[in-house]
C-alpha cells in the first residue's frame, strides 16, 4: 500500500467529510431556510452527488483510466455547480468569511483526492493520456481494499453529510416563504 492511499484515506477523506459538516453548520447559522431557501439546498445536494459518486466508485473499483476520465468530468461539473451556488448565495444571503474558507476546502479536496489517487495508480493515470507502458483500461474493475474502512467512510459520509443536507432541504422546503 503506498503512502498516497494513506493520505487519501486517513487525512483527505475525513477532512472532506468534516468540511461538508462544517458547511452544513454554516448554512444553519446563516438560516438559509429563511433566505436562500430550497434552490440553494438543492444545489448542495447536487454537489454532494457529483463528488460522492466518484468517491463511492473509488472505494469499490480500481482506479483505471476510465475512472480518472469520469472523476475529472464529475469534478469539473462539481466546480461549475459550486460557482452557481456561490453566485446564488451571494445574492440571497450573507456568506461569512468562515463559510468561504470551508468552501475553499470543499473545492480543493476533490482535486487533492483525485491527484493522490492518480499518484497511487500512476500507470493507469498516464495511460489515459497515452503515456507509459500500460494500456488504458476503461471498464469497471471491482476491488475493495479494506471492507471495514469502506463501510466506515461511507457511514461517516452518510451520517455527517447526506443526512444533514437532506435535513437542510426539508427545513428549507417547510419554511413559510416556500408555502403558497
HELIX and SHEET records of a PDB file:
HELIX    1   1 UNK A    3  UNK A    7  1                                   5    
HELIX    2   2 UNK A    8  UNK A   12  3                                   5    
HELIX    3   3 UNK A   13  UNK A   29  1                                  17    
HELIX    4   4 UNK A   32  UNK A   34  5                                   3    
HELIX    5   5 UNK A   37  UNK A   60  1                                  24    
HELIX    6   6 UNK A   65  UNK A   92  1                                  28    
HELIX    7   7 UNK A   97  UNK A  120  1                                  24    
HELIX    8   8 UNK A  122  UNK A  128  1                                   7    
HELIX    9   9 UNK A  147  UNK A  157  1                                  11    
HELIX   10  10 UNK A  158  UNK A  162  3                                   5    
HELIX   11  11 UNK A  163  UNK A  174  1                                  12    
HELIX   12  12 UNK A  176  UNK A  178  5                                   3    
END                                                                             
